[in-house]
């Protein structure tokens, strides 16, 4: 506390704490430009305070004078005189080098609805419109139940089981799907507004809500008027909100998810039955057989509870899970599947669900299960990982998971679960999709106990030494990063000379890839609810004459098209607006529209690299002959494609897009896995992202920093001379 008596140190402490609050305490984070403005205001306020009178100002400057003039503080003086020029020189470098950020996109989240809309040939007046089904009290619960089924079949992949906008594909789309549990969404809207937005979707957004990033379909093409009203009833019933009325602005208060507790509680199966039928039956079925209305669209399919075979357990193979195992899965969900984290259900009700689930297979739960014993943990090291790799090959994990861990082993296409459904081996390079968790302990537990109901056995008795379980877990964990680290902008680096088209060239491999998420195309038929390709990594460079893209994506097989079979060509495409657009205007994400077409650079395993133009899905026109200027090479190895596509940067062809330096362009990605039956509109796709060809580095970044550093050093020397004269 003695240090705080110094007015100078108090001022510094105020500035530091204020900066930390503005930088990390405000959500969403304030832009740097705003942060600088705030800190400038705080700095002025601090200086006004410390200079309020001459005594205060002298007290504030006393430590500065002492540091500059007192020989006993020579080490501190030396450190300050080195650090300050270095800091300001580095800051000048960062400003001169510049940082590319995507343009700001301002759009109305809840645009004003039109007075009326056209719905399947008839005019519907939106102003004053009420949900006609809400007045039918006798059938209200029936309508809500039917709305839940419609929602599960069409909406949960994006908006999620919890209606929180965290569905299976949500991470792949920007803007993200609406969170209906947020009190800022449906709680403050009339049902007529929801009807308009559901019916017209992204294509029906007014201009003030552009750009057209939204992948929300126009559901009038698929759902009837009554079905849309049923979905709206379900949304309000499930969230507990009341719709805003035309005559009032009042709405129900929001709901909050409960905190998760770990202490086990006794459950009430009777109470759990009511929760199950409301939250779980739509996927798992009323009788728990995994045959709910949404089950046919899910991969992996929902669990059949009547067999008592549970994948995620801490018990030995062949044993049922503990109550804590079931509670954890209900609470945390299962990554990489459509099973969400049900934290919105009160903790007591989750324990009630645990009690009810066991009723489906009572013979399996007659005796309390015991937790499997794991050998003493082995900390990850180079030696442990090397031993784990030996075991990976010795016990033939690569037969299913592949040599690189990408699920492309020779046995992978033949795998089926205990119900006869095809099942894919886990991609070990994507730990965030591991069903039972990605920590080393969780991986070791899965290896020791197996995944019942699947071809994944227990390896507790297969390894040479019990601690090999930990070596193998350490190796598996080493195969991939902590997370995907998705980006929103693709920076294209300027290079000199010819760009190599060999995808394995060191030229490409030494560049850090930018990763973008892909989700299933669920806008038009045929829809892809279970896409095989969920992300793509991109490296991009340009020279004076050409631009090139290096693409990497996982695919279990190199598809060979069969004329009459279900196997199609593997494909990938980069989509751009067909012409340079002003501001943030963009074509419709699904291959554009007649008024706003798109240009595609594409590759497929049958025809190679090519170019095309499109004015909508199913309206793609490939370029032919001399019009095709793109070229490239591809390599498939260990369940992964590597592809280089390049073409001239500037072109006279009106059907091709030019790539000017220093300007933001829009880019989106599409991919097809032919062996999974993906072709046409059945594909994976991304949202629109930005692409920016970085100008060659300015020489200013090497000129200004030393000048600034010398200027600061000069000021320091002047201050030192001044302080010594005053001493």
N, C-alpha and C positions, 0 to 999 in steps of 0.2 A: 504493500500500500504506500510505502515511502515514495516509490517511483511516480505514483499518481499525483503527488504534490507538485510535480513539474507541469507547468501550464503547456509547455511544448509537447510533452509526451501525452498529455490528455487530449490535445488537439489531434495528434497523430492517431491515437486510439479511436477517437470519434470518426475520423475519416476512414480508417480500416473497417470498423464495425459497420459503418453506413454502406461502404462498398459491398461488403459481404452480404448485407441484407438486400440491397438492390440487385445483386448478382444472383443470389441463390434463394432468397426468401420470398421472392415474388413469382407467382405462377399464373399464366405462362411467363417465361423469362422475358424481361424487357430487352429490346434491341440495343446494340452497343451505342447507337447514336443517342438514344434516350438516356441510357446509363451515363454517358459522358455529360449530358446536359444536367442531369440530377446531381452528379458529383461536382460539377462546376458551381451549382447553386449552393451546395453544402460547403464547398471550399470558401466561397465568398462569405457565407454566414460565419464560419469559423474565424476567418481573418477579421471580420467586423467585431466579433466577440473579444478576440485577444488584443485588439488595438483600441478597445473602448476608452482607455486612458493611458497616459505615458508610463505609469508604473506597471500596468498590465503588459504593455508592449515590451518593456525592458525585461520583465520576467519571462516572457515568451522567447525572447532572443538570447537570453542568458546561456542556455545550453549550446546554442549555435556558436556564440562568441567563444565560449570555453573550449569547444572542440577545435575551433580554428586557431586559437591563440595559445592554448595551454600545451606545453611540450609533453606533459605526462599523458596526454591523450593522442599522441602521435599515431599509434596503431589504428585507433578509431578514425582519425583524420585521413589516414592513408586509404583505409577501406572505403570510406565515403567518397573520396576523390576518384577512386577506381569504379565503384559501383554506379554512381550517378551518371557519368558519361556513357558507361556501358548500357545502362537501362534506357536512356533517352536515344542512344544510337540504335539499339535494337527496336525500340518503338518506331523510330523513323524508317527503319528497314521494313517493318511490317506494313507501314502505311504506303511506302513507295512500291513494295511488291504487290500490294493489293490483295483482296480476297473476293472471290466470285461468290455471290449469293443469288439465289433464284429471285426473280421479280416478285414483288408483293402482289397478291391476288385478293382484291376486295370484292366481295359479293354479298348479296342479301341472303341471310340464312333462311329467313321466313318471308319470302316476297309476298306482296299483296296478291291475293287470288283474283282471277278475272270474274266479271259479273256472271258469266255463264261459260260452259264448255260443251263441246260436241262429244258424245259418248256413243260409239257404235251406231252412228247415224241419227241419234236424237239429241236434242238440246236439253241440257240440265242447268237450271239456274243455281249457281253456287251461293249467292247472297241469300241469307235466311234459311238455307237448306239444313234440315235435321235428319238424323239417322232414322229411317222409317221402322227399323227392326227394334229400336229401343222401346217403342211404345207397346210392343207385344209382350207383356209381362209373362203370359202363360208359357211362351216358347223361348224366353230370354236365355235360360241356361243351355237349351239345345243349340241356339244360335252361337253362343260363346264357344261351346264344345266343337261345333263345326268350323268356327273361325280358327280355333287352335290347330285343327288338322290342316286347314288351308295354309296357315302360317308355317307349320312344320314342313310342308311339302315344297314351299316356295321361298320362304323368307329367312329361315333360321341359319342358312349357310353364311349370310352376311350379318344379320342383326342378332343372331345367337338365341339359344334356348332361354337365356335370362332376359332377352329383349334389351340388352345393354350395348348393342352395337359391336360386340366382341365375338362374332361368329367365326366359323372355320376359315373363311376367306377374307375377313375384315382387314387383316394386316396388309393385304395386297392392294387395297384400293384407297385412293386419295381424291376427294375428301372421304373420310371413313363413314361407314354406315351410321345412320341415326341411332342414338342411344335413347330408347323410349322411356327408360327409367329416370332420365335426367329431368328435373322439374322445369327445365327450359325448353322442352320439346312439346310432347303432346298435351302436357298438363296445362299449357297456356294457349292451346289451339282449339278451334271448333272442329267438329267431326267433318264438316264440309270441306275444310282445308285439307284434311287427311285424304278425303276421297279424291280431291283434285290431284294431290301429289302422287297418290298410288296409281290413279288412272293414267296420268300423263308421264310420270317418271322423269328421268333425266332429259329425254328429248323434248319434253314439254316445259322445261324451265324458261322463264322469261329472261330477257336480256340482262337485267340487273343481277341475275344469279349465274351468269356466265363466269368463268369458262365452263364448257361442257365436260368437266371431269367426271361427273357422276355416272356410275354404272347402273343406277336404279332403272329397271326396265319400265316401259309403259305397260302397266298390267291390264289395261283395257283390251289388249290383244290376247289375253289368256284367261282373265277372270270376268265373270258376269258382274253386273251391278250389285246383285244381292250378295255375291261372294265377297266383294270388297267391303260392303257394310258389315258382314260377319267378322272379317278380319279386324276391322276397326273396333267392333264390340269387344273382341278378344283382347286387343291391345290395352284398352282402358280397364277391363276386368282384371287382367294379369298384373298390371302395374298398380292398381288401386287408385288411379286418378279418376276424376270426373271431367268430362269434356267441358271446355269453355262454352257458355251459352251466348247466343247473339245478344241477349238482353242484359248480360252481366259480364263482369271481368273477373269474377271470383273463380278460384280453382282449388282443388284439394292440395294439401301439403305433400311434399315429396316423401319418399321412403328411403331408408338407409339400410344397407346390409349390416348384419350383426358381426361382431368380432368373432374370430375363430378361437375356440378353446380346445385344449388338448385332453383335458381330463375326461375319462370315460364316464358316461351316465347310463343308467338303465333306460331302455326305450319302451315305448308303448306301441305295439304292432297295430292296434286298432286305429290309433291316431295317425300312424305312419301310412296306413292304407289310403286315407284321404289325401295326404300329400303326394303319395305315389301316383294316384289316379289323375291328379291335377298337373303334376310336373314331369312325370317319368313315362307314363303309359303311352304317350304319343310316339315314342321311339321303342320302348321295351315291351309294349303291349299290356293289355289289362291283366292277362294271365302270366305275365313275366316271361314269355317265350321268345322275346326279341323280335316280335312280329308286329310292332306298332305301325300306324299309317305312314310314318316317315322312314321306316326301316329299309325299304327297297332302294332308297337313294343314298344310303350311308355305306361307307367303306372305310374301316371295318364295320360290319353290322353290329347293332346293339347286342349286348350280352343277353343270352338266354339263361335266366336265373334258375329255371327248373332243373337244370343239370347239376347245379352247384359247382361248376367249373369256373374259377376266377383266375384271371391272369395276374393281377397285381396283389401280391401277398408277401408276408414275411414268414410264412409257414412252409414246412417241407413239401416237396412235390407230392401230389395225391391228397393233400389235406385242404380243408376249407380255410378261408381267411379268418383272421381275428376280427372282432368288432371294430377295433381301432383301424385295421386295414380298410374295412368297408367305409368307415367314417371319413378316413383320409381321402379316399377316391371320390366320395360324394362332395367333400369340401374343396378339394383341389382340382378335380376333373382329371382327364387323361390327355396329355399333350398329343398333338398330331391326329386327334380324332374329333368327332362332334360332341363328345361328352364334356360339358362345361364344368366350371367350378361353381357349385351351388351355394356360395356364401350368402346369397340373398335369402335363403331359407334359414329361419332361426335355428340356433344350435340344437335346442331341444328337439325340434322337428327332424333334424338330420339324424339324431340318435333314434328317433321313432322310425325313420326310414330304415335304418340298420336292422331294427327288430323285425320290421315287416318283410324285408328282402329274404331273411332266413326262413320265412314261412314257405317260400316257393320250393325249397329243397330241405324239408325238415330232417330227413335221415342223415344229411351231411353235417348237421349242426347238433347232433345229440350230445357229443362230448366237446368240452372247450378245447380248441386247437392250441398247440404249443408253438412258440416262435422258434424258427430254425436257428441253430448256432452257427455263427460265422467264425472262421479262424481269426487270429489276431491280425489287425489291419497292417498292411505294408504300404508305407508312404511311397508315392510315385517318384521314380528316378529313372535315369537312362538305363540302368541295369534291369530295373523292374519292367520297364516298357519293352526292352529287348526280349526278356523272358516271356512276357505276355504275347509278343508276336510269335515266338516259337510255339506256344500253346495254341494260339489262334489257328496255326497251320496244322499242328499235331492232332487236334481234336476236330479238324475239318470244319471250322466255322466258315471258311471261305467258300465252301460248297453252296451255301445259301447266301451269305452276305457279300461274297466276292472278295477278290484279292485286295481291293482298295476300300472295302467296307461300304460300297454303294448299292448293296442289294442286288447285285448282278451275277451271283454265282450260278453255276450250271443247273443246280436243283431249283432255283428260284421260280421258274415258270410253272413247275409242277406242284408247288406247295398248296395245301388246303388245310382248313381248320377241321375240328372234330365234327362240324355240321356239314362238311363237304363244300364250303365256300372257298374260292380262291383267296389266298392271303399273301401279302408281300412281306419279305423279310425286311427288318429295319435297316434304314440307311444310317450307318454308324458314324458318318461324317457330319450328321446333323443332330447333335445331342439334344437340342431343344425340342425334338419330336419324340424323344424316348418316352414310351408309355408310362413307365414307372418312375421317372425322374432321371436327372442327368448327373447327379453327384456320384462320386466313385463308390460310396457305400451303397447307393441305390442300384447301381449297375452290378456290383458284387452280389447283392441280394437276388437280383433277377437271374444271374448266372447260377447261383446256388439253389434256387427254388424252382426255376423254370417258369414258363408262362402256360399254365394249364389251358387246354382247349385249342392250343396252337402247336405247330411242329417244333417249337422251341423247348427243348428238354432241360432238365436240371443237369448241371455238369459237376455237381458236388462229388460224384464218384468216378468221374471221367478223367479228372486231372491227376497228375502224378503225385502232387503234394498238395495238401489243403491250402497252403498259402498261394498256390498258383491261381486260385480264384481271384485274389487281389492283383496279382501280376496281369492277369487277363483283363480285369476291370481297368487297371491303369492304362493298358495298351488301347482298349476301346475308347477310353476317355481322351486319349492323345490324338485320335484320328481326325478330330474336327475342332473348330473354334467354340468359344463359349456361346456365341449367338451369331445371327446372320448379318448384323450391322448394315441394315438396308439404307440406301441413299435416296436423295430426291433430285440430284443434279449429276449429269455426266459431263465431266470436264475433258475436253479433247486437247491433248498436248501438241504443241508445234515441234516438228522434227525436221532435220535436214536429210536430203538424199532420198533414195528409193526405200519404200516401206516393204519389208519382207512379207510374203504371203504364207510362210511356213508357220503353222500355229504352235510348233514346239520351239521356235527360235528364241534364243536368250533375249533378243530385242523385246519380245512380248512378256516373257516370264519375269523379267526384272521390274515390270510395271505393276503397281498395285491395282487390282481389279475393283470396280464399283459394282455393288450387288443390288439388284432390284427384285422385289417379290412379284410372283405371279399367282393369280387365283383362277378358279374355274369359270368359264364363260357360262353364265346362267341367265343371260338376257333373252336369247331367242333359242328356238329348237333347232337342232338337238342340243340340249344343255349338257354341260360337263360338271357333274356334281363331285366327281372324284378324280381330279386331274393328276396325272403322273408327274408333271414338271411343275415345281412350285417356286423356283427362283432361277435367275440367270445372272452371271457375272460378266462384266463388260470392261474391256480396255479399249481406248480409242486414241488415235493420233492423226495428225494431218501434216502434209507438206505443202509446198507451193502449188503443186499440181493435183494431189489426190488426198482422199480421206479414207481411213481404214478402221474397221471394228474387229476386235478379237472377242469372240463370244464363247463362254464355257457354260455348259449345263449338264446335269445328270440325267441319264436315260438308261434303264436296265439293259436294253437290247438295241442293237443296230438293226432297225426294222427293214425287212425285205418285202416290198409290196407283193401281195397275192391277188391276182385279177379277180377271183371269185370268192376270196376269203374275207376275213375280218381284219386282216393286217393291211395297214396303209403305210405310206412313206412317212418317215420322220421329217419334221419341218421346223423351221424357225424363221421369224420375220421381224424386221425393224420397221416401224410405221412412223411416217412423218406427214405433216400437212403437205399437200401437193404444191403449194405456193407459199411464199413468205407472207405471214399474217401480221397485222399490227397489234400491239398490246398483248393481251393474254387470250385473244380469240383462238379457238381451236376447233377442229372438226369433231364430229361425234366419235367417241372412242372406238366404236365397233365398225372400223373400216370406213368412217366418214359418211357423207351424204352427197346427194347430187349437187347441192349448192356449195358444198365444202368438201371436196374430194381429198384423198390421201395418196401418198406415194410409198411404196414398200420395196425395201431391199430384202430379198428372201433366199432361202436355200431349202432344198428338200433332197432326201437320200436317193431319189430317182432321177431328178433332172438337174441337180447341181445348183449353182448360184444363178439368180435371175432378178429381174425387176418387174414391178407391176403397178398399176393404178387401180383405185377402187372408189366407188361412189356409194358404198353400203355393203352389208353382208350379202354374199351371193352375187355381187356385182363387181367382181375382180377381173381386170383385163391384163393378162401378162404382156409384157413388151417382147417383141420378137426381132430377130435379125440384128442389123447394125444398131438398132435402138438400145440393145443391151450392152452397157458399158461396164457393168459390175463383173468382177471375177474374184476367185478365192480358192482356198483349199480347206479340207476338213480332215480331222483325225478322230477316230473312236477308239478308246482304250479304257479298260477297267470301269465300264459303266459310265463313261463321261465323253461327251462330244467337245472338241475344240475346233473352232471355225474362224477363219479370217475372211472377211468380205471387204473389198476395197473398190472404189470407183473414182472417176475424176471429180474434183471438188467443184469445179465450175463447168457448166454444160450449156450448150445452145438448144438442147432438146426441151421443148415447152412442157413435156410430160415429166421431166425430172426436176428435183429440187436442187437448188444451189446451196452451198454451205459457206456463207460469209463469215469472216473472222470477227470476233468480238460481239456477235449478236446472239441473243437467246433464241433457240429453236425448240420445238416440241418433239419428243420421241416417246414411243411406246413399244412394247415387246409382246410377241405372240410365239407360242411353241406348241407342237403337236407330237405326241408319242404314238406312232403308227401301230405298234404291237398292242396298245391299249384301246384300239379302235377309234383313235382320235383323227378326225378329218373334217374339213369344212368349218362350220361354226363350233364343232365340238373340240375345244382347245383350251389352253391356258392363255391368259392375257394379263397385262398390267394396266395401270392407270397411265395417263399422260405424265411424263416427266420432262425436265429441261435438259437441253444439250447446249454446251457453250464451247466454241473454239477459242481457246485462250490466245490472246496476242502474244507474239514473242516477248520474252522478258525484257523490261525496260532497263536501260543502263542507269536510270535514276536510283535504282535500289542499291547500287554500289557507290553512288556519288554522295547522296544526301546523308546517309548514316554517319560516315566519318566527319562530315562537316558539322552535323549536329553534335556529335560527341566532342569535337574540338571546341565548339562554341560553349558547351556546358563546362568543359575543363577550363576554358578561359574565364568564365564567370566564377568558377571555384577559386582560381588563382587570384582574381581581383578581390573576392571576398576574404581570402586569406590575408592578403596585403592590408585590406581595410581593417580587419580585426586586429592585426598586430600593431597597426598605428594607434588604434583606440585603446590597446591594452596598457 
